[in-house]
Amino acid sequence: MKLKYFSESAYNDLFDCVDKNVDYYSDIDNSWIEKRFDKREYSKESRIDVTLPQLSISNSEYMNAVNIHTAFKDRITPKQASNPYLWSYLSHCIYWEYTCQRWSSTRMSVDSIKEHYFCKSETGNRIGFLRNSISRLWWMAELSYQDDKSNRYELTELLFSHSDLCQSVIERNFSMNKEVIVGILSAIKAINDDLDLKNVGIDKNGEYEWRNLCKYINRYGAVTLLDVLDRDDIREISYKYILEQRKIGE
């Protein structure tokens, strides 16, 4: 099927009226969208031909991410994946039920709706794509996918293994830098796979090790341009940091 996306006017219409439509976002029925636009065209058809997978909250988010990324792989470019009209259409139409079940409470806040049904963040940067219910699945898989591995989604699985790890990684200035993401996750996996080392997790102070690591990499980026470092550089920096912090805490 040809992938559809919201027209700019339809997207803006829905976005600007979230406060008036807030109650609809807690209802599993999304027929109100058709009624709102009546006979007006509110979507456009792209040239992207894709078979969309089923998403379910009964699946792990990791599996949902793999399914979405596999379906879109080699069919969508990063530029096309940066189109908020596409992901908002999928959240409101094709994957309304999944989005509603995954994110809706009895009554969602306006800000929450703008994050999960659109691609809006308070900071106004690209992190909005990591919060939308559908684009987050694609982007988090894309940023952790490795072509040169037999298990190409092994870091994606790690990323989704703990909600705090996921949040610690994506809530940073480097969140859209694949080399940094892969480097950090590779270091964590290397430590986890070493039988002589404790898995990366909570330290002796009761804090998550990956939180301090991500804060450190964020600070590192303030004095060194992260874009000039590759994933191996970031992996080495991250690996050493975690082990050094463990020695300090002993």
Contacts in CASP RR format, 6 or more apart in sequence:
PFRMAT RR
TARGET T0000
AUTHOR 0000-0000-0000
METHOD contacts of the structure
MODEL  1
MKLKYFSESAYNDLFDCVDKNVDYYSDIDNSWIEKRFDKREYSKESRIDV
TLPQLSISNSEYMNAVNIHTAFKDRITPKQASNPYLWSYLSHCIYWEYTC
QRWSSTRMSVDSIKEHYFCKSETGNRIGFLRNSISRLWWMAELSYQDDKS
NRYELTELLFSHSDLCQSVIERNFSMNKEVIVGILSAIKAINDDLDLKNV
GIDKNGEYEWRNLCKYINRYGAVTLLDVLDRDDIREISYKYILEQRKIGE
1 49 0 8 1.000
1 50 0 8 1.000
1 51 0 8 1.000
1 52 0 8 1.000
2 45 0 8 1.000
2 46 0 8 1.000
2 47 0 8 1.000
2 48 0 8 1.000
2 49 0 8 1.000
3 45 0 8 1.000
3 46 0 8 1.000
3 48 0 8 1.000
3 49 0 8 1.000
3 50 0 8 1.000
3 52 0 8 1.000
3 86 0 8 1.000
4 43 0 8 1.000
4 44 0 8 1.000
4 45 0 8 1.000
4 46 0 8 1.000
4 89 0 8 1.000
4 93 0 8 1.000
5 43 0 8 1.000
5 44 0 8 1.000
5 46 0 8 1.000
5 83 0 8 1.000
5 85 0 8 1.000
5 86 0 8 1.000
5 88 0 8 1.000
5 89 0 8 1.000
6 14 0 8 1.000
6 42 0 8 1.000
6 43 0 8 1.000
6 44 0 8 1.000
6 85 0 8 1.000
6 86 0 8 1.000
6 88 0 8 1.000
6 89 0 8 1.000
6 92 0 8 1.000
7 41 0 8 1.000
7 42 0 8 1.000
7 43 0 8 1.000
7 44 0 8 1.000
7 85 0 8 1.000
8 85 0 8 1.000
9 42 0 8 1.000
10 37 0 8 1.000
10 42 0 8 1.000
10 43 0 8 1.000
11 84 0 8 1.000
11 85 0 8 1.000
11 88 0 8 1.000
11 118 0 8 1.000
13 36 0 8 1.000
13 37 0 8 1.000
13 42 0 8 1.000
14 21 0 8 1.000
14 33 0 8 1.000
14 36 0 8 1.000
14 88 0 8 1.000
14 92 0 8 1.000
14 118 0 8 1.000
15 114 0 8 1.000
15 118 0 8 1.000
15 120 0 8 1.000
18 25 0 8 1.000
18 110 0 8 1.000
18 113 0 8 1.000
18 114 0 8 1.000
19 110 0 8 1.000
21 32 0 8 1.000
21 36 0 8 1.000
22 107 0 8 1.000
22 108 0 8 1.000
22 109 0 8 1.000
22 110 0 8 1.000
22 113 0 8 1.000
23 107 0 8 1.000
24 30 0 8 1.000
24 32 0 8 1.000
25 100 0 8 1.000
25 104 0 8 1.000
25 108 0 8 1.000
25 113 0 8 1.000
25 117 0 8 1.000
26 100 0 8 1.000
26 104 0 8 1.000
26 105 0 8 1.000
26 106 0 8 1.000
26 107 0 8 1.000
26 108 0 8 1.000
27 100 0 8 1.000
28 96 0 8 1.000
28 97 0 8 1.000
28 100 0 8 1.000
28 101 0 8 1.000
30 92 0 8 1.000
30 93 0 8 1.000
30 96 0 8 1.000
30 97 0 8 1.000
30 100 0 8 1.000
33 42 0 8 1.000
33 92 0 8 1.000
33 93 0 8 1.000
43 89 0 8 1.000
43 93 0 8 1.000
46 80 0 8 1.000
46 86 0 8 1.000
48 75 0 8 1.000
48 76 0 8 1.000
48 80 0 8 1.000
49 75 0 8 1.000
50 71 0 8 1.000
50 72 0 8 1.000
50 75 0 8 1.000
50 76 0 8 1.000
51 71 0 8 1.000
52 71 0 8 1.000
52 94 0 8 1.000
53 67 0 8 1.000
53 68 0 8 1.000
53 70 0 8 1.000
53 71 0 8 1.000
54 67 0 8 1.000
55 64 0 8 1.000
55 67 0 8 1.000
55 68 0 8 1.000
55 95 0 8 1.000
55 98 0 8 1.000
55 134 0 8 1.000
55 137 0 8 1.000
56 64 0 8 1.000
56 98 0 8 1.000
57 98 0 8 1.000
57 101 0 8 1.000
57 102 0 8 1.000
59 67 0 8 1.000
60 160 0 8 1.000
61 137 0 8 1.000
61 160 0 8 1.000
62 153 0 8 1.000
62 156 0 8 1.000
62 157 0 8 1.000
62 160 0 8 1.000
62 161 0 8 1.000
64 98 0 8 1.000
64 137 0 8 1.000
65 137 0 8 1.000
65 138 0 8 1.000
65 140 0 8 1.000
65 141 0 8 1.000
65 156 0 8 1.000
65 160 0 8 1.000
66 141 0 8 1.000
66 153 0 8 1.000
66 156 0 8 1.000
68 134 0 8 1.000
68 137 0 8 1.000
68 138 0 8 1.000
68 141 0 8 1.000
69 137 0 8 1.000
69 138 0 8 1.000
69 141 0 8 1.000
69 142 0 8 1.000
69 145 0 8 1.000
69 153 0 8 1.000
69 156 0 8 1.000
72 81 0 8 1.000
72 138 0 8 1.000
76 138 0 8 1.000
78 142 0 8 1.000
80 86 0 8 1.000
81 129 0 8 1.000
81 135 0 8 1.000
81 138 0 8 1.000
81 139 0 8 1.000
81 142 0 8 1.000
82 126 0 8 1.000
82 129 0 8 1.000
84 118 0 8 1.000
84 119 0 8 1.000
84 129 0 8 1.000
84 132 0 8 1.000
86 135 0 8 1.000
87 119 0 8 1.000
87 129 0 8 1.000
87 132 0 8 1.000
87 134 0 8 1.000
87 135 0 8 1.000
88 117 0 8 1.000
88 118 0 8 1.000
88 119 0 8 1.000
88 132 0 8 1.000
90 134 0 8 1.000
91 99 0 8 1.000
91 116 0 8 1.000
91 117 0 8 1.000
91 118 0 8 1.000
91 132 0 8 1.000
91 133 0 8 1.000
91 134 0 8 1.000
92 99 0 8 1.000
92 117 0 8 1.000
95 133 0 8 1.000
95 134 0 8 1.000
98 133 0 8 1.000
99 116 0 8 1.000
99 117 0 8 1.000
99 133 0 8 1.000
99 134 0 8 1.000
102 116 0 8 1.000
102 133 0 8 1.000
103 112 0 8 1.000
103 116 0 8 1.000
103 133 0 8 1.000
111 122 0 8 1.000
114 120 0 8 1.000
115 121 0 8 1.000
115 128 0 8 1.000
115 131 0 8 1.000
115 132 0 8 1.000
116 131 0 8 1.000
116 132 0 8 1.000
116 133 0 8 1.000
117 132 0 8 1.000
117 133 0 8 1.000
118 132 0 8 1.000
119 128 0 8 1.000
119 129 0 8 1.000
119 131 0 8 1.000
119 132 0 8 1.000
119 135 0 8 1.000
120 128 0 8 1.000
121 127 0 8 1.000
121 128 0 8 1.000
121 131 0 8 1.000
126 175 0 8 1.000
126 176 0 8 1.000
127 170 0 8 1.000
127 171 0 8 1.000
127 175 0 8 1.000
127 176 0 8 1.000
128 135 0 8 1.000
129 135 0 8 1.000
129 136 0 8 1.000
129 139 0 8 1.000
130 136 0 8 1.000
130 139 0 8 1.000
130 140 0 8 1.000
130 170 0 8 1.000
130 175 0 8 1.000
139 176 0 8 1.000
140 156 0 8 1.000
140 159 0 8 1.000
140 160 0 8 1.000
140 166 0 8 1.000
140 170 0 8 1.000
141 153 0 8 1.000
141 156 0 8 1.000
142 178 0 8 1.000
143 175 0 8 1.000
143 176 0 8 1.000
143 178 0 8 1.000
143 181 0 8 1.000
143 182 0 8 1.000
144 153 0 8 1.000
144 155 0 8 1.000
144 156 0 8 1.000
144 158 0 8 1.000
144 159 0 8 1.000
144 181 0 8 1.000
144 182 0 8 1.000
144 185 0 8 1.000
145 152 0 8 1.000
145 153 0 8 1.000
145 155 0 8 1.000
145 156 0 8 1.000
146 152 0 8 1.000
146 154 0 8 1.000
146 155 0 8 1.000
146 182 0 8 1.000
154 189 0 8 1.000
155 181 0 8 1.000
155 182 0 8 1.000
155 185 0 8 1.000
155 186 0 8 1.000
155 189 0 8 1.000
158 165 0 8 1.000
158 185 0 8 1.000
158 188 0 8 1.000
158 189 0 8 1.000
158 192 0 8 1.000
159 165 0 8 1.000
159 166 0 8 1.000
159 169 0 8 1.000
159 181 0 8 1.000
159 185 0 8 1.000
160 166 0 8 1.000
164 208 0 8 1.000
164 210 0 8 1.000
164 211 0 8 1.000
165 188 0 8 1.000
165 208 0 8 1.000
165 210 0 8 1.000
168 208 0 8 1.000
168 210 0 8 1.000
168 211 0 8 1.000
168 213 0 8 1.000
168 214 0 8 1.000
169 175 0 8 1.000
169 181 0 8 1.000
169 184 0 8 1.000
169 185 0 8 1.000
169 210 0 8 1.000
169 214 0 8 1.000
172 214 0 8 1.000
172 217 0 8 1.000
172 218 0 8 1.000
173 218 0 8 1.000
173 221 0 8 1.000
174 180 0 8 1.000
174 181 0 8 1.000
174 217 0 8 1.000
174 218 0 8 1.000
174 221 0 8 1.000
174 226 0 8 1.000
175 181 0 8 1.000
177 226 0 8 1.000
177 227 0 8 1.000
178 231 0 8 1.000
179 226 0 8 1.000
179 227 0 8 1.000
179 229 0 8 1.000
179 230 0 8 1.000
179 231 0 8 1.000
179 234 0 8 1.000
180 217 0 8 1.000
180 226 0 8 1.000
180 229 0 8 1.000
180 231 0 8 1.000
180 234 0 8 1.000
182 231 0 8 1.000
182 234 0 8 1.000
182 235 0 8 1.000
183 231 0 8 1.000
183 232 0 8 1.000
183 234 0 8 1.000
183 235 0 8 1.000
183 238 0 8 1.000
184 210 0 8 1.000
184 213 0 8 1.000
184 214 0 8 1.000
184 217 0 8 1.000
184 234 0 8 1.000
184 235 0 8 1.000
184 238 0 8 1.000
186 231 0 8 1.000
186 235 0 8 1.000
186 238 0 8 1.000
187 213 0 8 1.000
187 234 0 8 1.000
187 235 0 8 1.000
187 236 0 8 1.000
187 237 0 8 1.000
187 238 0 8 1.000
187 239 0 8 1.000
187 242 0 8 1.000
188 200 0 8 1.000
188 210 0 8 1.000
188 213 0 8 1.000
188 238 0 8 1.000
188 242 0 8 1.000
190 235 0 8 1.000
190 239 0 8 1.000
191 197 0 8 1.000
191 198 0 8 1.000
191 199 0 8 1.000
191 200 0 8 1.000
191 239 0 8 1.000
191 242 0 8 1.000
191 243 0 8 1.000
192 199 0 8 1.000
192 200 0 8 1.000
197 243 0 8 1.000
198 246 0 8 1.000
200 209 0 8 1.000
200 210 0 8 1.000
200 242 0 8 1.000
201 208 0 8 1.000
201 209 0 8 1.000
201 210 0 8 1.000
202 208 0 8 1.000
202 209 0 8 1.000
203 209 0 8 1.000
203 212 0 8 1.000
203 245 0 8 1.000
203 246 0 8 1.000
203 249 0 8 1.000
204 249 0 8 1.000
205 249 0 8 1.000
209 242 0 8 1.000
209 245 0 8 1.000
212 245 0 8 1.000
213 238 0 8 1.000
213 241 0 8 1.000
213 242 0 8 1.000
216 241 0 8 1.000
217 226 0 8 1.000
217 234 0 8 1.000
217 237 0 8 1.000
217 238 0 8 1.000
220 226 0 8 1.000
220 237 0 8 1.000
226 234 0 8 1.000
229 237 0 8 1.000
END
